[in-house]
Amino acid sequence: MTPSDLEQPVILSLLGAGFVTAFLHAALPTHWLPFVLVGRAQRWTLPRMMGAVTAAGLAHIVTTAIVGGLIVAAGLAMDQWVSGLLPHLSAVLLFLFGAFYLSRSLIRRPVPADGPPLELAEPAVSHAAAFWGLVAMMAVSPGEVLLPIYLSQAGEGLFILAALTVAFAVGTVAGMAAFTLLARAGWSVLRLERWARYEGAVLGGALIVIGLLVVAHQH
């Protein structure tokens, strides 16, 4: 089916719904909290954090589009396999990130409460490793809530599916960026720097909890 076969208001409504769905889907903590926590641990500037958010969001949608295409081609049988396997890969990466930061904080000698002013520690891992780890975390976990939309529009042709993918990408990146910025601002407003000596433990524990939530969501 070509774009002329659908009225423009219908197309715009469909794309608008895709954007809103993707934006709201980005409100899930797995789509922004790891970026705030890892960005904090790595002492990333705002542009670098937003670069990671953008790259990860686009990777997330590329995977979603690929899986959506496979589901459209193979039917619903593919959906059960995808929803059962790939999200667990994301949880594994979250566990690995969390375990690393948590173990690092436990083996580091604690700073005495009455000691000198606490200085921020050097980043725990290389910036490249942290960046690509976050991108991989999102890439291996397609947006399940978006997959049924692909399936519902399977008969409308490649143009509509491609336009939906663009709407998903814009909505996802915009949502992830917005919620990451809000969380980052909240961190500064609450002056959480005073808890920096416990940051490794909090960071590791939070990432592990997020991973557990991802697994629990699948059952």
N, C-alpha and C positions, 0 to 999 in steps of 0.2 A: 504494500500500500504506500502511495506517495503522499507527501505533505498536503497536496491539493485535495486528496480524498477526505481529509479531516478539516473541519472549520477551524479558523485561527483561534477563536475563543476556547475551543476544546483543547487545542494543543497547549495554549498558554495556561489553562487550568491544570492540565496534566503536569506540565513542567513546574508550575508553582507548587503543586502538591508534592512533587518529588523533592524540590528544594526545602520545603518546610519539614518534610519527613526526615531528610538527611540532617538538617540543622538540629532538630529535636533529638535525633538519634545520637548526635555528637555530645549531648548532655550527659551520657553515660560516663561515669568516672574513668573508665578505661581509656576514654578518648582525650582526656586532658590532665588528669591527676598525675600519671607517670611523667609527663613532660614538665610539670611544675616541680615535682620531687627531684627528678634527675637533673633538670636544669639548675635547680638550687644547689644540688651536690656538686655539679660541675662548674659552678660560678658563671653560668652562661649569661651573656648580655641578652637583652630583649630581642634584638634582630636575630641572633643565633637561635634562640628558643623558638621564635616564630618560623625560622627556616626549617627547623626539625618538625614543627607542627604541620607546615605546608607539605613537606616531602612525605611525611607519614600519612597525612590525609589523602594525598593523591595516590600513594601506594595502596592504601585501603580501598579506594574506589576502583583502581585498576584490577585488584583481585576480585572485588565484588562484581565488576563487569565481566571478567573472565568466567567466574563461577556462574553468574547469571546466564551467560551465553551457553554454558554447558548444560545448565538446567533446562533452558529453553529447548536445546537440541535433544537432550536425553529424557526429558520429562521429570516428573516428581520423584522418580526413583533415585535420582542423583541428589536431590535435596536432603534426604535423610542421611546419606553418607557424608555430605559436606558439613551439615550442622553437627554431626557427631564427632568429626575428626579435627578439622582445622582450628576451631576455637581453642582446643586443648593445646595446640602449639603455641598460641598466644599466652596461655596460662603458664606453660613451661618457661618461656622467656621471662615472664614476670617473676616467677620463682627464682630463676637464676640471678636476675638483677637484684632481687631482694635478699637472697642468700649472700651474695657478694658483699653488699653494703652492710648487712647485719653482722656478718663474720668479721669484717674489717673493723667495725666499731667495737666489737667485743675484745679483739686482741690488741687494740690500741690502748695505751696507758691512759686512764681518765685524768682529766685536768682537775686539780684541787679546787674546791669551791672558793677558798680564800687566796688562791694563787693570782698570778698576774692576769690582766685583761685577756680574754680569750680571743685568739686570732683565728680567722677562718682557715680551715685546712685546705691543702692543695686538692684539686680534683682527684677522685678515686681512680678513675680510668681515663684513657685518652678521650679527647673530644670526639674523634672519629668513631671509636667503639661505642660510645654512648649514643651518638647520633644514629648510626646505622642499626644499633640494637633497638631503638625506639621505632625506626622505620620498619624493621623486620617484624616487630611485635604487631604492628597494625597491618602489615602486608599479609601475614598468615591468618588473619581473622577477618573474613569478608563480612560486610554488613548484612546480617541475616534479615533484618526488618526490611531491607531494600529488595531482597531477592524475589519476594512474591510480586512486587511491582513489575519487575522484568517479565515474569511469567505471565502476568495479566495482560501485558502489552505485546506478547510474542507475535501476534498476528498483524500488528500495525506496521511492520517493516523496519528496516535497518535505520532509517532516518530518525524515527521516533525513539528507538532504543539508544541511538547515539546521543540524541538531544537529552534524553533522560539521564544518561551517564554524565553529561556536562552539568546538568542541574544537580545531580547527586554530588559531584565533585565540588561545585561552588558552595552548596549548602553544608557539606561536611567540613571543608576547610574553614569556612566562615564560622561555623559552630564551634569547632575545636579551638580556633583562635580566640573567639569571644570568651569561652569558658576558661581557657588557659589564662587569658589576661585578667579576668575577674579573680581567679584563684591566686594569681601572682600578686595582684594588688592587695588582696585580703591578707596575704602573708606579710606584706610590708606594713599595712595598717595595724595589724595585731602585734607588730614588733617581735616576730618570732625568732629574730636573731639571738635573743637572750637564751634560747634553748639550743644553740648551735652545738654545745658539747654532747647533746643527745641525738644530734641530727642523723648520724649513721644508723643508729638503732631504730629511730622513728621511720626513716626512709625505707630501710630494709623491711621492717615489719609491715609498713603500709603497702609496699609493692607485693609482698606475699599475700596479704589479705585481699588485695585486688585480684590476684591470681586465683585465690580460693573462691571468690565471688564469681569469677568467670566460669570455673568448673561447676559450682553449685547451680549456676543459671542453666546449665545444660541438662540437669536432672529434674 
